[in-house]
Amino acid sequence: MEEFEILCRAKTYIDKLANGINPINDQLLEEDDIVNNVRLSRCFFYVSDILRQVIENGGFVKKAKNKREPFSISDEKLNDFAYSEDPIPITHIVRRINDLIDKNEMKKLSYRIVLDGLKEVGLLEDANGRYGNTRNCPTEMGKEIGISIERRIGNRGEYFATYYNRNAQEFIINHIQSIINK
């Protein structure tokens, strides 16, 4: 008998045991039979599911997924970036960039990497408490390209947030390769 056939037969036996059936003669087992113990029954159902997965995989145990590649994006993909006419926070910009990649194959871009890159090129600086708990604020050069601090009112009261207008979004997309490689 071929190994795959043995695997399928083993699953059939486990399924029957899980359901309180004798796999040899197909008769219902007595209610007080050890096989009908709830713990054993759950175990049989678990093993049955594992065997099902192996059978669906052609008789092979699936290997752990390969580690995802580091983030990278082509200029062609960046052409599909969905710009916002309204100013948006960096998290929205990064989310839109990540929407352009296959997240199963590649790690997502972190907004922290983009912020650090913008600081490195002189567009953002530490706010040092000037705007409450907002950590980043635009430098003069950052303001010139369209980065701004806006006062907002939320559930917990007033706060300040950093926003990026269309021009700032275009700058980030056009320079994302150098920003993330800083």
Secondary structure as a PSIPRED ss2 file (coil, helix, strand):
# PSIPRED VFORMAT (PSIPRED V4.0)

   1 M C   1.000  0.000  0.000
   2 E C   1.000  0.000  0.000
   3 E H   0.000  1.000  0.000
   4 F H   0.000  1.000  0.000
   5 E H   0.000  1.000  0.000
   6 I H   0.000  1.000  0.000
   7 L H   0.000  1.000  0.000
   8 C H   0.000  1.000  0.000
   9 R H   0.000  1.000  0.000
  10 A H   0.000  1.000  0.000
  11 K H   0.000  1.000  0.000
  12 T H   0.000  1.000  0.000
  13 Y H   0.000  1.000  0.000
  14 I H   0.000  1.000  0.000
  15 D H   0.000  1.000  0.000
  16 K H   0.000  1.000  0.000
  17 L H   0.000  1.000  0.000
  18 A H   0.000  1.000  0.000
  19 N C   1.000  0.000  0.000
  20 G C   1.000  0.000  0.000
  21 I E   0.000  0.000  1.000
  22 N C   1.000  0.000  0.000
  23 P C   1.000  0.000  0.000
  24 I C   1.000  0.000  0.000
  25 N C   1.000  0.000  0.000
  26 D C   1.000  0.000  0.000
  27 Q C   1.000  0.000  0.000
  28 L E   0.000  0.000  1.000
  29 L C   1.000  0.000  0.000
  30 E C   1.000  0.000  0.000
  31 E C   1.000  0.000  0.000
  32 D C   1.000  0.000  0.000
  33 D C   1.000  0.000  0.000
  34 I H   0.000  1.000  0.000
  35 V H   0.000  1.000  0.000
  36 N H   0.000  1.000  0.000
  37 N C   1.000  0.000  0.000
  38 V H   0.000  1.000  0.000
  39 R H   0.000  1.000  0.000
  40 L H   0.000  1.000  0.000
  41 S H   0.000  1.000  0.000
  42 R H   0.000  1.000  0.000
  43 C H   0.000  1.000  0.000
  44 F H   0.000  1.000  0.000
  45 F H   0.000  1.000  0.000
  46 Y H   0.000  1.000  0.000
  47 V H   0.000  1.000  0.000
  48 S H   0.000  1.000  0.000
  49 D H   0.000  1.000  0.000
  50 I H   0.000  1.000  0.000
  51 L H   0.000  1.000  0.000
  52 R H   0.000  1.000  0.000
  53 Q H   0.000  1.000  0.000
  54 V H   0.000  1.000  0.000
  55 I H   0.000  1.000  0.000
  56 E H   0.000  1.000  0.000
  57 N C   1.000  0.000  0.000
  58 G C   1.000  0.000  0.000
  59 G C   1.000  0.000  0.000
  60 F C   1.000  0.000  0.000
  61 V C   1.000  0.000  0.000
  62 K C   1.000  0.000  0.000
  63 K C   1.000  0.000  0.000
  64 A C   1.000  0.000  0.000
  65 K C   1.000  0.000  0.000
  66 N C   1.000  0.000  0.000
  67 K C   1.000  0.000  0.000
  68 R C   1.000  0.000  0.000
  69 E E   0.000  0.000  1.000
  70 P C   1.000  0.000  0.000
  71 F C   1.000  0.000  0.000
  72 S C   1.000  0.000  0.000
  73 I C   1.000  0.000  0.000
  74 S C   1.000  0.000  0.000
  75 D H   0.000  1.000  0.000
  76 E H   0.000  1.000  0.000
  77 K H   0.000  1.000  0.000
  78 L H   0.000  1.000  0.000
  79 N C   1.000  0.000  0.000
  80 D C   1.000  0.000  0.000
  81 F C   1.000  0.000  0.000
  82 A C   1.000  0.000  0.000
  83 Y C   1.000  0.000  0.000
  84 S C   1.000  0.000  0.000
  85 E C   1.000  0.000  0.000
  86 D C   1.000  0.000  0.000
  87 P C   1.000  0.000  0.000
  88 I E   0.000  0.000  1.000
  89 P C   1.000  0.000  0.000
  90 I H   0.000  1.000  0.000
  91 T H   0.000  1.000  0.000
  92 H H   0.000  1.000  0.000
  93 I H   0.000  1.000  0.000
  94 V H   0.000  1.000  0.000
  95 R H   0.000  1.000  0.000
  96 R H   0.000  1.000  0.000
  97 I H   0.000  1.000  0.000
  98 N H   0.000  1.000  0.000
  99 D C   1.000  0.000  0.000
 100 L C   1.000  0.000  0.000
 101 I C   1.000  0.000  0.000
 102 D C   1.000  0.000  0.000
 103 K C   1.000  0.000  0.000
 104 N C   1.000  0.000  0.000
 105 E C   1.000  0.000  0.000
 106 M E   0.000  0.000  1.000
 107 K C   1.000  0.000  0.000
 108 K C   1.000  0.000  0.000
 109 L C   1.000  0.000  0.000
 110 S C   1.000  0.000  0.000
 111 Y H   0.000  1.000  0.000
 112 R H   0.000  1.000  0.000
 113 I H   0.000  1.000  0.000
 114 V H   0.000  1.000  0.000
 115 L H   0.000  1.000  0.000
 116 D H   0.000  1.000  0.000
 117 G H   0.000  1.000  0.000
 118 L H   0.000  1.000  0.000
 119 K H   0.000  1.000  0.000
 120 E H   0.000  1.000  0.000
 121 V C   1.000  0.000  0.000
 122 G C   1.000  0.000  0.000
 123 L C   1.000  0.000  0.000
 124 L E   0.000  0.000  1.000
 125 E E   0.000  0.000  1.000
 126 D E   0.000  0.000  1.000
 127 A C   1.000  0.000  0.000
 128 N C   1.000  0.000  0.000
 129 G C   1.000  0.000  0.000
 130 R C   1.000  0.000  0.000
 131 Y C   1.000  0.000  0.000
 132 G C   1.000  0.000  0.000
 133 N C   1.000  0.000  0.000
 134 T C   1.000  0.000  0.000
 135 R C   1.000  0.000  0.000
 136 N E   0.000  0.000  1.000
 137 C E   0.000  0.000  1.000
 138 P E   0.000  0.000  1.000
 139 T C   1.000  0.000  0.000
 140 E H   0.000  1.000  0.000
 141 M H   0.000  1.000  0.000
 142 G H   0.000  1.000  0.000
 143 K H   0.000  1.000  0.000
 144 E H   0.000  1.000  0.000
 145 I H   0.000  1.000  0.000
 146 G C   1.000  0.000  0.000
 147 I E   0.000  0.000  1.000
 148 S E   0.000  0.000  1.000
 149 I E   0.000  0.000  1.000
 150 E E   0.000  0.000  1.000
 151 R E   0.000  0.000  1.000
 152 R E   0.000  0.000  1.000
 153 I E   0.000  0.000  1.000
 154 G E   0.000  0.000  1.000
 155 N C   1.000  0.000  0.000
 156 R C   1.000  0.000  0.000
 157 G E   0.000  0.000  1.000
 158 E E   0.000  0.000  1.000
 159 Y E   0.000  0.000  1.000
 160 F E   0.000  0.000  1.000
 161 A E   0.000  0.000  1.000
 162 T E   0.000  0.000  1.000
 163 Y E   0.000  0.000  1.000
 164 Y E   0.000  0.000  1.000
 165 N C   1.000  0.000  0.000
 166 R H   0.000  1.000  0.000
 167 N H   0.000  1.000  0.000
 168 A H   0.000  1.000  0.000
 169 Q H   0.000  1.000  0.000
 170 E H   0.000  1.000  0.000
 171 F H   0.000  1.000  0.000
 172 I H   0.000  1.000  0.000
 173 I H   0.000  1.000  0.000
 174 N H   0.000  1.000  0.000
 175 H C   1.000  0.000  0.000
 176 I H   0.000  1.000  0.000
 177 Q H   0.000  1.000  0.000
 178 S H   0.000  1.000  0.000
 179 I H   0.000  1.000  0.000
 180 I H   0.000  1.000  0.000
 181 N C   1.000  0.000  0.000
 182 K C   1.000  0.000  0.000
